[in-house]
């Protein structure tokens, strides 16, 4: 998955990492539309215990709107997922790389610029967490 995601390992507790991830993406103009607590879902559905982890659905409305105007099928790829999970020695933040996710769509000139903008913003957000 290394090529599909941008990652940052943090030496802070899980709850602090979630707060910092939210802030980093907000600083790049993303809002969090969804939040899925994977740990709770897996416990409730499968009665298994996992380390703490959450999927944050991040969206920059301006980019999403422009991409949907260029190709409505892009909606199936929204929002951008950001995973924050507890790992040995800290917390890992892993965000989908919009450029990789939209790789096929990058052939569409109308989407290329938006994908590049989204990739730059996600890259900066994740880099700020390192």
N, C-alpha and C positions, 0 to 999 in steps of 0.2 A: 504494500500500500504506500510505500515511500514516495513513489512518483505521483500518486493521486492526492496526497495531502501535504500540508505545510505543518510542521510541528515545532513545539517549544516545550522543553522540560523545565519545570519550575521546582525550586526547593522550598515551596511554601505549602501549608496545609490546603486540603481540597477546597474548603469553603472560600478561602482567600483567593485561590486560583480561579474559581468560578467568578467571583466578583471582579477580579482583574481582567479576565477574558471579556466579560460584559463591557467593562469600561474601555478596553482596547478596541473592540469592535464599534462601540458607540463613537469613539474618537475618529473613526474612519467613516462615520455616517450610517452605520448599520443599526437597525433595531432588532430586538429578539422577538420573533413572532410566536415561536413555540419553544416549549421546554419539556423534554421527556426524561424522566428519572429512570434510567435503565435498570439500576439496582432494584428499585421498588417494583418495576414491571416484571422483571425476571423472578423476583421472590413471589409475587402474587400469582403469576401464570405458571411457573415451573417449580416453585418452591426450592430455588437454588440461590445461593449466596454469592454475590459478586462484589468486588471492590466498588467503592463509590464511583459512579459515573453518570454523566448527564449529556444529552444531545441538545444543543441550543440551535434553533433554526434562525439564522441571521439573514436579514434582508436589507438592502439599500434600495428604497422605493424608486429612486430616480433610475437606477440601473435596471431594476426589474421591469419597470414600465417600458423603458426604451427597448429592452430585449424582447418583451412580449409584443411590442409593436412590430419589430423586425421579423419575429417568428413566434406565433402563439404557442407552439409546441414546447418552447423553453419553459413554460409553466410547470411541466413535469419535473424539471430540475430544480425548482425553487422550493424552499429557501436553501441557502448554503448551510450545510451542517457543520457545526463546531462541537467536537467532543472534548469534554474535560473529564479525566479519569485519574483516580488514585493509582499510583504505581510505587514500586519500592523506591524509597528515597525521595518521594515528592509527588508531583502531579504532572501529568502530560496533557497538553492542549494540542489537539489535532484538528485542522480545518481542511475541508475539501478545497482543492486548488481549482478555482473556476476555469482557468485556462485548460486544465486537463479534462475537467468535466464537460466543457463545451468544445473539446477538441474537434469533433466532427463538424460542429456548427461554425468553427473558426474559418471554414471555407466560405462561409457566408460573410461577405464584406461588411454587411450591416451589423453583424454580431461580433465581429473581430474586435472592434474598438471597445465595445462594452465589456467583452470578456477580458481584454487587457487591462481595462480600468479596474474591474472587480478583482482580478488577480493581484494587481499592484496594491490595492487597499487591503486585501486579506493578508498578503505578504507582510505589509507594514504592521498590521494588527498583531499577527503572530510574532514577528520579530521583536515587537515592543515587550513581549512577555518573556523573552530570553534573558 
